[in-house]
Amino acid sequence: MGCTSGVMKCLLNIMNVLMAIFGLLLIALGALSFNTAPKVYIYYLFIVGGINFIAAMLGCCGICQEDVCLTTTYAIIIALSLASQIVGKIYASDSAAIKQFAAKDVEKTWLEEIKMPGAMNNTQQTYHCCGKVGPNDYYSIGRSAYPASCYPKMIVNQTALWDVGCVQAAEDEFLSIFNYSSSGEWGNLIVTGVMLLFAIYLVIRFRSKQRRYDY
């Protein structure tokens, strides 16, 4: 195999090691933030972290063994990752869609709260809010007092009551998360694109080498 292929193999394996570490860090961050961040964001961290780690392992094994099947699978996963990043970049720029998603999530939990008191506890502690639109929502559904989750650290103190509704708080939090994630997206897109090009090149080289051996 030529010098160019050798250099690409080395560079891609270095990127794969970094991607595997990054994937594990995302999973660790999701685990540490499980009770303090939006569940959708936690699941996103777990899924992305897991995919990154698995893809990196496939890439390292496929490249080191010059296995066409493993390297092709790796290239497909990288291509899907690139596509999802592009879609995420487009979606992150649509603040109205992000707000709508956050509002629907809170609305669903609030309907559960009406049927089963306590369903809003985790949401209110996560977003530092009270009620769907505001604290008075509890009186409108016949509750005689605000739940402890409307207060910091679940300690009832009327002067510390969160007066922001969870719809507004969730919208602000989701916008903040998506904007933060989007800020480094261009760098990720470029790196992922380079990895995809390298992977496709190596698949072609491995396949060509395999055919020569077959003949």
C-alpha positions in Angstrom: 0.0 0.0 0.0 1.3 3.4 -0.9 2.6 6.2 1.2 -0.6 8.2 0.9 -2.7 5.3 2.1 -0.4 4.8 5.0 -0.6 8.4 6.1 -4.4 8.4 5.8 -4.5 5.2 7.9 -2.4 6.8 10.7 -4.4 10.1 10.7 -7.7 8.3 10.6 -6.8 6.0 13.5 -5.7 9.1 15.5 -9.1 10.7 14.8 -10.8 7.4 15.7 -9.0 7.3 19.1 -10.1 10.9 19.8 -13.6 10.1 18.6 -13.8 7.1 21.0 -12.6 9.3 23.9 -15.1 12.0 23.0 -17.9 9.4 22.8 -17.1 8.1 26.3 -16.9 11.7 27.6 -20.4 12.4 26.2 -21.8 9.3 27.9 -20.1 10.3 31.2 -21.5 13.8 30.9 -25.0 12.4 30.2 -24.7 10.1 33.3 -23.5 13.0 35.5 -26.3 15.3 34.3 -29.1 12.8 34.4 -31.0 14.5 37.2 -30.2 18.1 36.3 -30.6 18.4 32.5 -33.5 17.9 30.1 -34.1 14.2 29.4 -34.1 14.7 25.6 -30.6 16.2 25.9 -29.4 13.3 28.1 -30.7 10.8 25.6 -29.0 12.8 22.8 -25.7 12.6 24.7 -26.0 8.8 25.2 -26.9 8.1 21.6 -24.3 10.3 20.1 -21.6 9.2 22.5 -22.5 5.5 21.9 -22.5 5.9 18.1 -19.1 7.7 18.2 -17.5 5.0 20.4 -18.9 2.1 18.3 -17.9 3.8 15.0 -14.4 4.5 16.3 -13.9 0.9 17.3 -15.2 -0.3 13.9 -12.9 2.1 12.2 -9.8 1.2 14.1 -10.4 -2.6 13.6 -11.3 -2.2 9.9 -8.3 0.0 9.1 -5.7 -2.0 11.0 -6.9 -5.3 9.5 -7.6 -3.6 6.1 -11.0 -5.2 6.2 -13.3 -4.0 3.5 -16.6 -4.9 5.3 -15.7 -3.2 8.6 -14.3 -0.1 6.9 -17.3 0.2 4.7 -19.6 -0.1 7.7 -17.5 2.5 9.4 -17.8 4.8 6.4 -21.6 4.4 6.3 -21.8 5.3 10.0 -19.6 8.4 9.5 -21.8 9.4 6.5 -24.9 9.1 8.6 -23.3 11.1 11.3 -22.4 13.8 8.9 -26.0 13.9 7.6 -27.4 14.1 11.1 -25.0 17.0 11.9 -26.2 18.9 8.8 -29.9 18.3 9.8 -29.1 19.3 13.4 -27.4 22.5 12.1 -30.5 23.4 10.1 -32.8 22.5 12.9 -30.8 24.5 15.5 -31.3 27.6 13.4 -35.1 27.3 13.7 -35.8 28.8 17.1 -39.6 28.5 16.7 -39.3 24.7 16.1 -37.1 24.3 19.2 -39.5 26.3 21.3 -42.4 24.2 20.0 -40.6 21.0 20.9 -39.9 22.2 24.4 -43.5 23.4 24.9 -44.9 20.1 23.8 -42.6 18.3 26.2 -43.8 20.4 29.2 -47.5 20.2 28.0 -47.3 16.4 28.0 -45.8 16.3 31.5 -48.4 18.9 32.8 -51.3 16.7 31.6 -49.7 13.8 33.6 -49.5 16.1 36.6 -53.2 16.8 36.5 -53.9 13.0 36.6 -51.0 12.1 38.9 -49.6 14.7 41.3 -45.8 14.8 41.3 -45.3 14.2 37.6 -43.9 17.8 37.2 -41.4 17.4 40.0 -38.4 16.5 37.9 -39.3 19.1 35.2 -39.6 21.9 37.8 -36.4 21.0 39.5 -34.6 20.8 36.2 -35.7 24.1 34.7 -36.2 26.0 38.0 -39.9 26.7 37.3 -43.4 26.2 38.6 -46.5 25.2 36.8 -47.1 25.1 33.1 -47.4 28.9 32.5 -46.8 30.0 36.1 -47.4 28.9 39.8 -51.1 29.8 39.7 -51.7 26.9 37.4 -51.8 24.7 40.5 -54.7 26.7 41.9 -56.5 26.5 38.6 -56.5 22.7 38.8 -57.8 22.7 42.3 -54.5 22.3 44.3 -54.4 24.0 47.7 -50.7 24.6 47.7 -47.6 24.6 45.5 -45.6 21.4 45.4 -42.2 21.4 47.1 -40.6 21.0 43.6 -41.5 24.7 43.0 -38.8 25.7 45.5 -35.0 25.4 45.4 -33.8 22.0 46.8 -37.4 21.0 47.5 -37.5 23.2 50.6 -40.8 25.1 50.9 -40.0 28.8 51.3 -42.6 31.3 50.0 -39.9 34.0 49.4 -37.9 31.5 47.1 -40.8 30.3 45.0 -39.9 30.0 41.3 -42.4 32.3 39.5 -41.5 31.3 36.0 -43.7 28.9 34.1 -42.0 25.7 32.9 -43.0 26.3 29.2 -41.0 29.5 29.2 -38.1 28.0 31.2 -37.9 25.0 29.0 -37.9 27.0 25.8 -35.1 29.2 27.1 -33.1 26.1 28.3 -33.6 24.3 25.0 -32.5 27.4 23.0 -29.4 27.7 25.1 -28.5 24.1 24.7 -29.0 24.0 20.9 -27.2 27.3 20.4 -24.3 26.0 22.5 -24.2 22.8 20.5 -24.4 24.6 17.3 -21.5 27.0 18.0 -18.9 24.2 17.5 -20.9 22.5 14.7 -18.8 23.8 11.8 -15.6 22.3 13.2 -17.3 19.0 13.8 -18.8 19.1 10.2 -15.3 19.7 8.7 -13.6 16.9 10.8 -16.4 14.4 10.0 -16.3 15.3 6.3 -12.5 14.7 6.3 -12.9 11.4 8.1 -15.6 10.3 5.6 -13.3 11.2 2.6 -10.4 9.3 4.1 -12.6 6.3 4.9 -14.0 6.1 1.4 -10.5 6.4 -0.1 -9.3 3.5 2.1 -12.3 1.4 1.3 -11.5 1.8 -2.4 -7.8 1.0 -1.8 -8.6 -2.1 0.4 -11.1 -3.4 -2.2 -8.5 -2.9 -5.0 -5.8 -4.7 -3.0 -8.2 -7.5 -2.2 -9.1 -8.0 -5.9 -5.4 -8.2 -6.8 -4.9 -10.9 -4.3 -8.0 -12.8 -5.6 -6.5 -12.8 -9.0 
